[in-house]
Amino acid sequence: MSKTSSSVEQPRPVVSRAHVGLSEERIVAAAMEVLESDGLDGLSLRAVAGRLGVRVNAVAWHVKDKAGLIGAATDAMMADCLPARLPRHPEERVRKLLKSFRATLCSRRDGARLMQEGFSLARPHQLAFAEAFNAALRATGRSSKEVAWTAWTLIYFVISLVNEEQASPDRTPGVEAAAADPAAFPCLAETIEHLTGESFDDRFAYGVDLILTGRSAAHGAG
């Protein structure tokens, strides 16, 4: 007697358990370990999966792709960037937030590059920092347009400075320009000594001062 269609054993659905016991928090923690040991160039889904002892698709189930992994790692880096207490004076608040931002980038290998690639206001920690930073600038009396442009200028200044600070010693502008012929480039030869590895703290303070106090003559626009 032939079996009816109802009695025929149907294929069981394949249930992926790749993500069981794995969380985004564990993935991000492993990503930070990879970042510290191998740098941003070595950070990949495969490297994180190897660190955790799981398959690549298990990591991808949580973060989707490398961009998602970098975004999650960037936001984790920013988790402690917002100080618990901030000064009441708006400009001092801005300065403290910038110091904290720089310290956060410096605390991780390739932190500046990670921020460049993974910045997203769709992530909670970055969103919280951006709100606090923009609110502090707004409290200084700047217009919304000036807040936007000042925030953009300051954040990119800090990222660029830290990027240079974290670069290989032989790739800094000071080292590269030192090889230039002083007879052909006399001005450069006189000024390049001020771009040394020991001057980052002073250059940070100078740049922040210059941007905050050197407001555009058109600051009332917008």
Buried (B, 14 or more C-beta within 10 A) or exposed (E): EEEEEEEEEEEEEEEEEBBEEBEBEBBBBBBBBBBEEBBBEEBBBEBBBBBBEBBBEBBBBBBEEBEBBBBBBBBBBBBEBBEEEBBEEBBEBBBBBBBBBBEBBBEBBBBBBBBBBBBBEEBEBBBBBBEBBBBBBBBBEBBEEBBBBBBEBBBEBBBEBBBBBBBEEEEBEBBEBBEEEEEEEEEBBEEBEEBEEEEBEEBBEEBBEEBBEEEEEEBEEE
